[in-house]
């Protein structure tokens, strides 16, 4: 077989075709975290689901496909045939607009409900009364009111600050001194970069103001702690949403996984003057030294 012909056939060889009326999974790439989440989806769904790896090209959607489950931003943002329900996850900063009927296009959040996040942060830092958070992606900004309301219910004043350009971040951080007890960073792809994470870490350590993140990676890079969702739990939540959609339910456009993943960084905590209590250490899924 010629290499030219093989390249043309590759997208069709990467996934088994879905039978009519069956769901189809589409992965931005068939490796790493995408495959981890899809594997958890398939295990929770209870049977084998065919998948398409977009690393090989555009997905082929068999006629009669009843549901698309997309893993990753590239897969989530693809223009699927109108009218097919879509569940998508692992797509930070993205809310899709598509032709699926109302209640039939569902995003699985990368973080737990805001109330659960803030409750966990207050348990880590009992004196937390003022929290500053930053955002750039419009889809993160649209949740501002929900975050502020969750804080109000817990006695935490949450200040949500838009960062128009990453170059503005140093000046915005200087305004935190004397006005906030901690910083929390959502999973915002337009704001999260190695440079910005280093800036937040250095500010936190130099000024004794804890910096909290929303993924294990942020904790590894210097956040004192992060409250997030594992890739496996995102996949399991997508499976539950799939069953509900197939049962005829109309779901909200955003579903928060019930389980939380708590990661701690002992060195970062010490540098910003934070001490983890034994109860918190017992809850942690991961503890970086």
BAFI-3210 file (N, C-alpha, C; in Angstrom, 3 decimals, decimal comma, padded with zeros to 6 digits):
// residues 289
n [1|2|3|4|5|6|7|8|9|10|11|12|13|14|15|16|17|18|19|20|21|22|23|24|25|26|27|28|29|30|31|32|33|34|35|36|37|38|39|40|41|42|43|44|45|46|47|48|49|50|51|52|53|54|55|56|57|58|59|60|61|62|63|64|65|66|67|68|69|70|71|72|73|74|75|76|77|78|79|80|81|82|83|84|85|86|87|88|89|90|91|92|93|94|95|96|97|98|99|100|101|102|103|104|105|106|107|108|109|110|111|112|113|114|115|116|117|118|119|120|121|122|123|124|125|126|127|128|129|130|131|132|133|134|135|136|137|138|139|140|141|142|143|144|145|146|147|148|149|150|151|152|153|154|155|156|157|158|159|160|161|162|163|164|165|166|167|168|169|170|171|172|173|174|175|176|177|178|179|180|181|182|183|184|185|186|187|188|189|190|191|192|193|194|195|196|197|198|199|200|201|202|203|204|205|206|207|208|209|210|211|212|213|214|215|216|217|218|219|220|221|222|223|224|225|226|227|228|229|230|231|232|233|234|235|236|237|238|239|240|241|242|243|244|245|246|247|248|249|250|251|252|253|254|255|256|257|258|259|260|261|262|263|264|265|266|267|268|269|270|271|272|273|274|275|276|277|278|279|280|281|282|283|284|285|286|287|288|289]
n.u [000,853|000,587|002,210|000,752|-001,869|-002,242|-002,178|-004,537|-006,410|-006,017|-007,557|-009,920|-009,080|-008,344|-010,407|-013,034|-016,031|-019,079|-022,043|-025,367|-027,345|-025,770|-023,537|-020,686|-017,327|-015,083|-011,775|-009,376|-006,754|-005,489|-004,152|-002,470|-003,918|-006,413|-007,062|-007,049|-009,270|-011,301|-011,198|-012,086|-014,657|-015,736|-015,597|-017,361|-019,678|-020,297|-020,085|-018,323|-017,318|-017,057|-014,336|-012,881|-009,797|-008,601|-006,077|-005,485|-006,909|-009,980|-012,993|-014,909|-018,277|-020,522|-023,585|-026,603|-025,491|-025,994|-025,151|-022,549|-019,516|-017,124|-013,644|-011,430|-010,369|-010,108|-011,624|-014,065|-014,796|-015,359|-017,325|-019,986|-022,604|-025,737|-028,172|-027,357|-026,907|-024,381|-021,813|-019,221|-015,867|-012,872|-012,164|-011,068|-012,028|-013,895|-017,071|-019,319|-021,176|-023,712|-025,704|-027,294|-030,339|-031,919|-030,701|-029,329|-026,673|-023,867|-021,536|-018,868|-017,574|-014,236|-013,699|-014,902|-018,139|-018,464|-019,049|-018,133|-015,403|-014,625|-015,343|-013,507|-011,099|-011,407|-011,311|-008,677|-007,449|-008,468|-008,850|-009,605|-011,114|-011,196|-010,916|-009,074|-009,424|-008,450|-009,164|-009,254|-010,388|-013,466|-015,480|-014,897|-015,283|-018,061|-018,998|-018,654|-020,580|-021,699|-019,526|-019,020|-021,433|-021,305|-019,154|-020,200|-022,125|-020,521|-019,264|-017,106|-015,518|-015,374|-013,350|-013,414|-011,293|-010,688|-008,190|-006,858|-004,594|-001,693|000,514|-000,463|-000,691|001,368|000,946|-001,692|-001,390|000,075|-001,898|-003,176|-001,986|-002,791|-005,464|-006,531|-006,731|-005,905|-005,201|-006,923|-006,794|-008,599|-009,191|-008,098|-007,315|-006,272|-004,970|-003,313|-000,015|003,440|005,016|003,205|002,290|004,664|005,037|002,824|003,410|005,902|005,072|003,263|004,935|006,764|005,201|003,681|001,069|-001,236|-001,420|-003,785|-004,699|-006,350|-005,809|-003,832|-001,399|-000,928|-000,443|001,890|003,564|003,852|001,641|-000,003|-002,051|-004,504|-007,825|-009,536|-010,634|-010,285|-009,045|-010,214|-012,598|-013,899|-014,439|-016,139|-018,292|-019,148|-020,115|-022,341|-023,885|-024,322|-025,954|-028,222|-029,004|-029,621|-031,796|-033,675|-033,650|-033,411|-030,546|-028,583|-026,408|-023,906|-022,235|-021,149|-018,639|-019,067|-017,101|-014,050|-010,625|-007,935|-004,928|-001,793|000,967|003,684|006,089|005,509|003,442|004,765|006,453|004,696|003,698|001,730|000,172|-000,509|-003,130|-003,479|-005,911|-006,420|-004,222|-004,792|-006,936|-005,854|-005,292|-002,943|000,361|002,778|006,221]
n.v [-001,195|002,204|005,085|007,432|006,563|005,252|007,370|008,626|006,746|006,509|008,037|006,540|004,083|004,365|004,185|002,037|001,585|003,142|001,510|001,917|004,210|004,149|005,543|007,671|008,217|010,956|011,840|014,344|013,575|010,288|009,502|009,718|011,949|012,243|009,665|008,390|009,572|008,864|006,063|005,731|006,726|004,772|002,483|003,188|003,598|001,070|-000,563|-001,372|001,378|002,778|004,762|007,798|009,053|012,203|012,958|011,767|013,075|014,554|013,628|010,748|010,516|008,091|007,324|007,628|007,810|008,255|009,875|012,090|011,991|014,046|014,510|016,772|020,031|020,417|018,297|018,911|021,290|020,752|020,810|019,131|017,065|018,755|018,516|016,169|015,059|016,311|015,648|017,105|017,279|018,155|020,572|023,374|026,787|026,889|027,142|025,637|026,457|025,042|023,017|021,252|020,230|022,253|021,723|019,488|019,669|019,398|020,371|018,985|019,946|021,069|021,488|021,145|022,076|025,556|026,178|023,906|024,015|026,447|025,908|023,889|025,337|027,107|025,365|024,560|027,003|028,523|031,209|032,526|035,122|036,964|036,611|036,675|036,393|035,721|036,196|035,494|034,239|034,514|032,596|031,825|034,192|034,463|032,995|034,436|035,633|033,371|032,374|034,474|034,459|031,945|032,383|034,375|032,930|031,502|033,310|034,523|037,051|037,378|038,553|039,104|039,487|040,817|040,050|041,746|041,586|039,582|041,018|042,822|041,557|041,675|044,273|044,003|042,015|043,348|044,891|043,134|042,912|043,572|043,572|041,083|037,710|035,445|033,913|032,598|030,545|029,856|027,160|028,482|028,738|030,887|032,392|030,789|029,996|028,968|031,178|032,938|031,336|031,038|033,680|034,119|032,223|033,204|035,700|034,891|033,461|035,434|037,341|036,077|035,245|032,872|030,978|029,408|026,741|025,034|022,643|019,639|020,076|022,835|022,861|021,389|023,203|025,184|026,247|026,391|024,624|022,721|022,411|020,241|018,169|014,784|013,190|010,729|010,925|012,913|011,505|009,481|011,033|012,062|009,698|009,163|011,400|010,781|008,490|009,643|011,519|009,770|008,600|010,456|012,846|016,404|018,185|020,473|023,031|022,881|020,592|019,661|017,524|015,227|014,334|015,427|016,334|016,704|018,345|018,918|021,057|020,864|022,318|024,775|025,661|026,113|028,214|030,311|030,747|028,980|026,353|022,988|021,218|018,073|016,823|017,802|016,841|014,128|014,050|014,560|013,797|013,861|014,677|016,946|017,199]
n.w [000,000|-000,865|000,628|000,363|-000,032|002,380|004,202|003,497|004,271|006,975|008,994|009,022|009,855|012,460|014,254|015,255|013,391|014,478|015,440|014,075|015,869|018,117|020,630|019,986|020,715|020,614|020,494|021,182|021,025|020,931|023,281|026,511|028,891|027,660|026,760|029,216|030,519|028,712|028,941|031,562|031,213|029,495|031,105|033,168|031,713|030,922|028,727|025,662|023,733|020,552|019,311|018,000|016,954|016,783|016,108|013,790|011,848|010,556|012,247|011,312|011,171|011,708|010,013|011,793|014,308|017,726|019,776|020,685|022,417|023,505|024,006|025,112|023,892|021,077|020,039|021,231|020,032|017,422|014,392|014,594|013,119|012,955|015,512|016,777|020,031|022,249|024,485|026,249|027,493|029,388|028,257|028,793|029,338|027,292|025,925|023,949|020,951|019,314|017,037|018,479|020,123|022,728|026,013|025,290|024,787|026,516|028,928|030,780|033,758|034,618|037,206|040,628|042,065|042,876|045,566|046,925|046,349|047,598|050,239|050,813|050,568|052,681|054,791|054,628|055,076|057,640|058,365|056,076|054,474|052,445|049,081|046,111|042,650|039,250|035,743|032,170|029,904|028,174|028,736|031,312|032,689|032,547|034,644|036,881|038,650|039,880|041,320|043,111|044,551|045,779|047,466|049,149|050,565|052,245|053,787|052,587|050,888|047,570|045,073|041,721|039,099|035,948|033,582|031,129|029,566|029,778|030,532|032,299|034,678|036,799|037,961|038,823|040,719|042,655|043,770|045,386|047,885|051,185|050,556|050,153|051,345|050,124|046,916|044,143|041,287|038,416|035,981|033,435|030,186|028,725|030,544|032,054|032,059|031,877|032,632|033,927|036,031|037,451|038,202|039,894|041,870|042,889|043,855|045,832|047,632|048,379|049,671|051,551|050,995|050,410|047,413|045,493|043,332|040,571|039,436|039,476|038,247|038,655|041,391|041,507|040,279|042,167|043,565|046,729|047,246|045,405|044,243|042,434|039,675|038,868|035,852|035,429|036,932|035,516|033,159|034,163|035,038|032,606|031,495|033,110|032,438|029,766|029,938|031,086|029,141|027,051|028,183|027,787|029,225|029,733|030,186|032,248|030,835|031,951|033,935|037,106|038,283|041,022|042,778|044,355|043,742|045,719|045,949|047,464|048,299|050,134|050,459|049,190|050,823|053,272|052,509|052,092|054,562|055,486|057,246|057,015|058,446|060,246|059,497|056,957|055,547|055,553|053,824|051,356|047,941|046,576|047,629|047,304|048,113]
ca.u [000,000|001,389|002,107|-000,304|-003,141|-002,322|-002,557|-005,945|-007,254|-005,693|-008,652|-010,934|-008,500|-008,070|-011,554|-014,038|-017,247|-020,170|-023,285|-026,442|-028,005|-024,808|-022,703|-019,330|-016,397|-014,089|-010,676|-008,428|-005,626|-005,774|-003,090|-002,374|-005,081|-007,644|-007,354|-007,368|-010,644|-012,184|-011,224|-012,977|-016,005|-016,172|-015,804|-018,573|-020,812|-020,656|-019,831|-017,331|-017,797|-016,056|-013,808|-012,117|-008,627|-008,477|-004,692|-005,420|-007,704|-011,353|-013,730|-015,962|-019,447|-021,401|-025,013|-027,344|-024,836|-027,007|-024,564|-021,104|-018,838|-015,862|-012,615|-010,436|-010,897|-010,202|-012,775|-015,290|-015,115|-015,595|-018,691|-020,690|-023,906|-026,757|-029,198|-026,797|-026,496|-022,931|-021,243|-017,801|-015,110|-011,452|-012,125|-011,074|-012,236|-014,699|-018,480|-019,602|-022,495|-023,911|-027,083|-028,042|-031,491|-031,683|-030,578|-028,704|-025,257|-023,513|-020,116|-018,460|-016,633|-012,923|-013,609|-016,150|-018,970|-017,719|-019,240|-017,252|-014,027|-014,390|-015,401|-012,235|-010,071|-011,590|-010,838|-007,215|-007,072|-009,683|-009,005|-009,872|-012,312|-011,141|-010,247|-008,924|-009,215|-008,223|-009,628|-009,113|-011,302|-014,853|-016,302|-014,650|-015,913|-019,511|-019,307|-018,260|-021,655|-021,846|-018,412|-019,242|-022,555|-020,815|-018,340|-021,068|-022,777|-019,540|-018,616|-015,866|-015,669|-014,615|-013,151|-013,063|-010,616|-010,360|-006,843|-006,981|-003,347|-000,826|001,451|-001,100|-000,772|002,180|000,283|-002,887|-000,950|000,465|-003,117|-003,662|-001,452|-003,690|-006,850|-006,968|-006,043|-005,425|-005,477|-007,337|-006,731|-009,421|-008,527|-008,294|-006,189|-005,676|-004,200|-002,343|001,208|004,552|005,467|002,222|002,306|005,866|004,796|001,922|004,159|006,879|004,335|002,725|005,989|007,405|004,282|002,961|-000,347|-001,375|-001,923|-004,459|-004,984|-007,505|-005,335|-002,635|-000,240|-000,683|000,173|003,272|004,336|004,075|000,458|-000,010|-003,026|-005,467|-009,047|-009,932|-011,322|-009,391|-009,472|-011,114|-013,907|-014,556|-014,966|-017,280|-019,402|-019,642|-020,897|-023,636|-024,634|-024,736|-027,110|-029,380|-029,450|-030,241|-033,084|-034,596|-033,590|-032,740|-029,563|-028,008|-025,266|-022,674|-022,383|-019,968|-018,415|-019,328|-015,883|-012,978|-009,242|-007,184|-003,480|-001,114|002,396|004,181|007,110|004,842|002,694|005,716|007,002|003,718|003,254|000,533|000,442|-001,575|-003,533|-003,514|-007,161|-006,265|-003,251|-005,460|-007,851|-005,155|-005,054|-001,505|001,122|004,125|007,056]
ca.v [000,000|003,407|005,963|008,406|005,892|004,972|008,625|008,887|005,782|006,498|008,428|005,488|002,925|004,661|003,898|001,130|002,339|002,989|000,970|002,903|004,409|004,012|006,718|007,682|009,097|011,618|012,291|015,247|012,685|009,000|009,188|010,529|012,254|012,009|008,236|008,064|009,976|008,034|004,719|005,793|006,857|003,492|001,569|003,595|003,436|-000,338|-001,365|-000,791|002,471|003,099|006,125|008,348|009,816|013,327|013,114|011,240|013,853|014,874|012,411|010,236|010,277|007,148|007,630|007,028|008,017|008,824|010,753|012,319|012,325|014,624|014,647|017,748|021,212|020,215|017,424|019,590|022,439|020,302|021,054|017,867|017,238|019,388|017,644|015,077|015,519|016,303|015,821|017,372|017,512|018,466|021,701|024,590|028,057|026,706|026,774|025,536|026,784|024,058|022,842|020,272|020,840|022,777|020,682|018,303|019,945|019,428|020,430|018,441|020,919|020,630|021,759|020,897|023,250|026,608|026,069|022,854|024,514|027,466|025,231|023,211|026,346|027,653|024,341|024,647|028,316|028,921|032,658|033,066|035,970|037,733|035,822|037,351|035,487|036,399|035,453|036,101|033,629|034,941|031,544|031,846|035,403|034,328|032,317|035,339|035,789|032,122|032,286|035,472|034,006|030,842|032,973|035,077|031,935|030,976|034,418|034,880|038,086|036,970|039,611|038,502|040,550|040,471|040,356|041,989|041,159|039,003|042,038|043,572|040,740|042,163|045,404|043,491|041,288|044,321|045,373|042,110|043,169|044,325|043,504|039,695|036,738|034,356|034,005|031,332|030,618|028,837|026,550|029,436|028,501|032,139|033,005|029,843|029,793|028,793|032,473|033,479|030,499|031,396|034,999|033,929|031,512|034,095|036,702|034,210|033,144|036,656|038,167|035,281|035,156|031,589|030,886|028,134|026,451|024,200|021,390|019,074|020,719|024,117|022,573|020,981|024,389|026,118|026,602|025,693|023,541|022,832|021,614|020,003|016,929|013,884|012,843|009,602|011,373|013,595|010,476|008,822|011,989|012,076|008,477|009,363|012,349|010,058|007,650|010,499|012,043|008,688|008,315|011,515|014,014|017,630|018,474|021,829|023,098|022,637|019,627|019,582|016,213|015,239|014,067|016,410|015,881|017,687|018,193|019,839|021,260|021,189|023,374|026,040|026,081|026,676|029,470|031,393|030,833|028,180|025,049|022,026|020,446|016,624|016,444|018,146|015,913|012,849|014,167|014,848|012,741|013,945|015,612|017,226|017,548]
ca.w [000,000|-000,943|001,797|000,107|000,215|003,819|004,889|003,209|004,987|008,400|009,881|009,102|010,516|013,858|015,104|014,723|013,107|015,431|014,889|014,047|017,145|019,202|020,869|019,452|021,425|019,772|021,329|020,526|020,752|021,550|024,233|027,708|029,720|026,897|026,804|030,614|030,780|027,889|029,515|032,723|030,654|028,953|032,228|033,878|030,802|031,067|027,532|024,761|022,891|019,535|019,430|016,885|017,370|015,856|015,655|012,436|010,914|010,947|012,591|010,447|012,015|011,000|009,983|012,889|015,603|018,619|020,787|020,612|023,675|023,047|025,032|024,694|023,229|019,624|019,795|021,671|019,178|016,047|013,913|014,405|012,460|013,798|016,068|017,575|021,367|022,455|025,821|026,052|028,716|029,210|027,326|029,616|028,652|026,086|025,913|022,530|020,408|018,258|016,624|019,262|020,794|024,067|027,010|024,710|024,611|027,928|029,270|032,071|034,316|035,075|038,639|041,347|042,296|043,560|047,006|047,428|046,265|048,624|051,542|051,007|050,804|054,028|055,721|054,591|055,621|058,372|058,433|054,744|054,382|051,200|048,049|044,830|041,527|037,975|034,578|030,847|028,934|028,364|029,328|032,762|033,200|032,639|035,899|037,962|039,624|040,630|042,256|044,169|045,382|046,593|048,524|050,094|051,411|053,190|054,474|051,884|049,865|046,393|044,079|040,434|038,353|034,562|033,111|029,692|028,951|030,804|030,988|033,388|035,882|037,922|038,625|039,495|041,911|043,689|044,417|046,302|049,220|052,059|050,091|050,007|052,189|049,273|045,479|043,514|039,823|037,751|034,825|032,343|029,279|028,248|031,632|032,599|031,285|032,820|033,145|034,869|037,231|038,201|038,772|041,019|042,917|043,509|044,629|047,006|048,582|048,864|050,448|052,535|050,617|049,720|046,040|045,283|041,937|040,254|038,845|040,104|037,642|039,320|042,691|041,231|039,885|043,272|044,350|048,009|047,125|044,312|044,350|041,051|039,338|038,145|034,494|035,539|037,411|034,397|032,274|034,805|035,025|031,215|031,281|033,762|031,609|028,549|030,271|031,323|027,846|026,295|028,809|027,391|030,091|029,323|031,219|032,195|029,918|032,701|035,021|037,952|038,897|042,467|043,551|044,261|043,862|046,499|045,901|048,365|048,099|051,469|050,378|048,880|052,013|054,241|052,018|052,207|055,950|055,687|057,845|056,782|059,610|059,959|058,820|055,540|054,967|055,361|052,698|050,104|046,955|046,271|048,457|046,821|049,275]
c.u [000,885|001,186|000,995|-001,675|-003,329|-002,738|-004,032|-006,865|-007,082|-006,848|-009,708|-010,416|-008,337|-009,232|-012,459|-015,302|-018,313|-021,374|-024,354|-027,104|-027,071|-024,048|-021,328|-018,502|-015,403|-013,034|-009,778|-007,145|-005,875|-004,719|-003,290|-003,688|-006,393|-008,042|-007,693|-008,830|-011,628|-012,299|-012,143|-014,434|-016,542|-016,460|-017,095|-019,813|-021,257|-020,524|-018,862|-017,982|-016,727|-015,588|-013,020|-011,015|-008,392|-007,039|-004,535|-006,238|-009,100|-012,125|-014,770|-017,140|-020,390|-022,849|-025,704|-026,667|-025,787|-026,471|-023,070|-020,608|-017,426|-014,911|-011,526|-011,037|-011,067|-011,414|-014,080|-015,742|-015,397|-017,072|-019,363|-022,029|-024,960|-027,747|-028,663|-026,412|-024,988|-022,630|-019,760|-017,128|-013,651|-011,263|-012,172|-011,285|-013,139|-016,132|-018,895|-021,007|-022,709|-025,396|-027,867|-029,229|-031,138|-031,666|-029,877|-027,247|-024,706|-022,001|-019,900|-017,345|-015,309|-012,743|-014,921|-016,978|-018,200|-017,853|-018,325|-015,792|-013,742|-014,463|-014,079|-011,111|-010,184|-011,167|-009,310|-006,727|-008,273|-009,913|-009,324|-011,193|-012,363|-010,305|-010,230|-008,695|-009,134|-008,745|-009,352|-010,129|-012,733|-015,726|-016,087|-015,350|-017,415|-019,945|-019,018|-019,332|-021,848|-020,750|-018,602|-020,361|-022,126|-019,961|-019,185|-021,738|-021,840|-018,812|-017,280|-016,176|-014,774|-014,557|-012,642|-012,543|-010,272|-008,936|-006,921|-005,758|-002,445|000,188|000,873|-001,047|000,115|001,518|-000,955|-002,525|-000,546|-000,757|-003,696|-003,206|-002,383|-005,151|-007,372|-006,126|-005,454|-005,817|-005,911|-007,357|-007,574|-008,662|-008,785|-007,122|-005,541|-004,808|-003,098|-001,195|002,330|005,007|004,499|002,163|003,528|005,684|003,891|002,626|005,116|006,201|003,813|003,798|006,614|006,515|003,457|001,466|-000,534|-001,987|-002,493|-004,777|-006,185|-007,115|-004,094|-001,376|000,089|-000,020|001,626|004,146|004,423|002,859|000,485|-000,952|-003,886|-006,644|-009,565|-010,680|-010,341|-009,933|-010,456|-012,502|-014,649|-015,173|-016,186|-018,500|-020,001|-020,489|-022,278|-024,502|-025,139|-025,966|-028,369|-029,918|-030,170|-031,574|-034,105|-034,582|-032,976|-031,815|-029,108|-026,780|-023,941|-022,977|-021,065|-019,806|-018,551|-018,053|-014,834|-011,625|-008,446|-005,700|-002,835|000,370|002,976|005,195|006,475|004,080|003,621|006,188|006,006|003,078|002,009|000,927|-000,753|-001,868|-003,612|-004,765|-007,078|-005,308|-003,884|-006,397|-007,145|-005,037|-003,590|-000,883|002,510|004,991|007,463]
c.v [001,240|004,260|006,991|007,815|005,615|006,214|008,922|007,984|005,847|006,928|007,339|004,269|003,126|004,351|002,897|001,902|002,084|002,387|002,034|002,992|004,320|005,324|006,551|008,646|009,675|012,213|013,244|014,512|011,392|008,550|010,004|010,712|012,006|010,531|007,795|008,390|009,130|006,621|004,671|005,945|005,498|002,497|001,900|003,394|001,975|-001,178|-000,623|000,245|002,764|004,546|006,504|009,230|010,941|013,629|012,606|012,005|014,119|013,588|012,045|009,857|009,339|007,609|006,916|007,151|008,777|009,877|010,869|012,637|012,756|014,838|015,587|018,874|021,051|019,364|018,128|020,641|022,043|020,518|019,718|018,106|017,786|018,342|016,475|015,630|015,361|016,509|016,063|017,693|017,763|019,593|023,010|025,840|027,979|026,358|026,780|026,028|025,854|023,854|021,802|020,946|021,312|021,640|019,432|018,551|020,268|019,452|019,828|019,346|020,279|020,825|021,374|022,178|024,271|026,525|025,029|023,307|025,474|026,873|024,536|024,200|026,927|026,642|024,344|025,910|028,888|030,426|033,318|033,835|036,766|036,949|036,601|036,292|036,283|035,539|036,237|035,555|034,070|033,881|031,432|033,057|035,273|033,642|033,188|035,431|034,553|031,977|033,258|035,044|032,863|031,356|033,647|034,093|031,384|032,069|034,797|035,930|037,727|038,131|038,972|039,615|040,064|040,923|040,523|041,503|040,636|040,012|042,871|042,829|041,246|043,320|044,938|042,711|042,247|044,850|044,364|042,387|044,055|044,228|042,079|038,805|035,596|034,647|032,621|031,521|029,509|028,229|027,362|029,320|029,770|032,808|032,088|029,662|029,569|030,111|033,024|032,654|030,800|032,745|034,902|033,237|032,445|035,166|036,084|033,981|034,402|037,443|037,389|035,214|033,855|031,728|029,487|027,970|025,542|022,895|020,918|019,732|022,058|023,901|022,190|022,183|025,440|026,631|025,801|024,493|023,788|021,923|021,448|018,704|016,061|013,604|011,679|010,001|012,170|012,581|009,782|009,731|012,097|010,849|008,602|010,326|011,668|009,194|008,491|011,097|010,968|008,252|009,413|012,745|015,207|018,048|019,929|021,840|022,833|021,703|019,546|018,152|016,293|015,091|015,139|015,710|016,991|017,377|019,290|019,911|021,748|022,325|024,731|026,561|026,721|028,053|030,623|031,441|030,040|026,816|024,132|021,255|018,960|016,187|016,712|017,171|014,557|012,873|014,223|013,602|012,670|014,968|015,751|017,683|019,014]
c.w [000,000|000,293|001,616|000,397|001,701|004,589|004,675|004,017|006,494|009,297|010,048|009,842|012,003|014,767|014,423|014,455|014,154|014,731|014,941|015,409|018,338|019,419|020,229|020,290|020,428|020,693|020,548|020,175|021,520|022,531|025,511|028,456|028,976|026,945|028,230|030,930|029,982|028,453|030,727|032,276|030,228|030,074|032,962|033,018|030,749|029,819|026,614|023,852|021,836|019,675|018,186|017,447|016,355|015,470|014,229|011,425|011,436|011,237|011,545|011,335|011,277|011,046|011,138|014,236|016,527|019,551|020,537|022,014|023,304|024,217|024,517|023,881|021,737|019,280|020,148|020,677|017,731|015,664|013,593|013,716|013,418|014,291|016,869|018,948|021,543|023,933|025,620|027,379|028,366|028,202|028,120|028,775|027,450|026,445|024,451|022,199|019,221|018,018|017,390|019,934|022,195|025,076|026,517|024,317|025,989|028,103|030,657|032,605|034,718|036,575|039,305|041,449|043,133|045,078|047,626|047,409|047,411|050,028|051,843|051,280|052,206|055,086|055,774|055,294|056,373|058,422|057,108|054,722|053,087|050,186|046,745|043,748|040,231|036,829|033,301|029,859|029,196|029,040|030,827|033,375|033,373|033,927|037,120|039,050|040,486|041,683|043,420|045,106|046,295|047,745|049,592|051,062|052,480|053,954|053,870|050,835|048,682|045,404|042,789|039,518|036,951|034,238|031,596|028,926|030,061|031,334|032,135|034,709|037,029|038,680|039,382|040,749|043,017|044,436|045,407|047,725|050,023|051,687|049,920|050,901|051,358|047,828|044,994|042,003|039,218|036,579|033,558|031,375|028,741|029,305|032,142|031,610|032,291|033,441|034,185|036,146|038,087|038,887|040,011|042,181|043,645|044,355|045,923|048,057|049,180|049,824|051,471|052,282|049,837|048,333|045,859|043,802|041,782|039,564|039,594|039,543|038,286|040,678|042,499|040,918|040,982|043,991|045,644|047,967|045,894|044,597|042,928|040,898|038,559|036,745|034,527|035,978|036,338|033,441|032,855|034,828|033,629|030,928|031,913|032,954|030,336|028,824|030,453|030,018|027,044|026,896|028,529|028,264|029,357|030,467|031,151|031,303|030,621|033,861|035,780|038,473|040,420|043,280|043,311|044,352|044,542|046,402|046,739|048,021|049,423|051,440|050,115|050,094|053,031|053,793|052,111|053,599|056,269|056,249|057,619|058,069|059,242|059,198|057,322|054,865|054,697|054,143|051,348|049,229|046,557|047,199|047,871|048,001|049,277]
res [x|x|x|x|x|x|x|x|x|x|x|x|x|x|x|x|x|x|x|x|x|x|x|x|x|x|x|x|x|x|x|x|x|x|x|x|x|x|x|x|x|x|x|x|x|x|x|x|x|x|x|x|x|x|x|x|x|x|x|x|x|x|x|x|x|x|x|x|x|x|x|x|x|x|x|x|x|x|x|x|x|x|x|x|x|x|x|x|x|x|x|x|x|x|x|x|x|x|x|x|x|x|x|x|x|x|x|x|x|x|x|x|x|x|x|x|x|x|x|x|x|x|x|x|x|x|x|x|x|x|x|x|x|x|x|x|x|x|x|x|x|x|x|x|x|x|x|x|x|x|x|x|x|x|x|x|x|x|x|x|x|x|x|x|x|x|x|x|x|x|x|x|x|x|x|x|x|x|x|x|x|x|x|x|x|x|x|x|x|x|x|x|x|x|x|x|x|x|x|x|x|x|x|x|x|x|x|x|x|x|x|x|x|x|x|x|x|x|x|x|x|x|x|x|x|x|x|x|x|x|x|x|x|x|x|x|x|x|x|x|x|x|x|x|x|x|x|x|x|x|x|x|x|x|x|x|x|x|x|x|x|x|x|x|x|x|x|x|x|x|x|x|x|x|x|x|x|x|x|x|x|x|x|x|x|x|x|x|x]
***
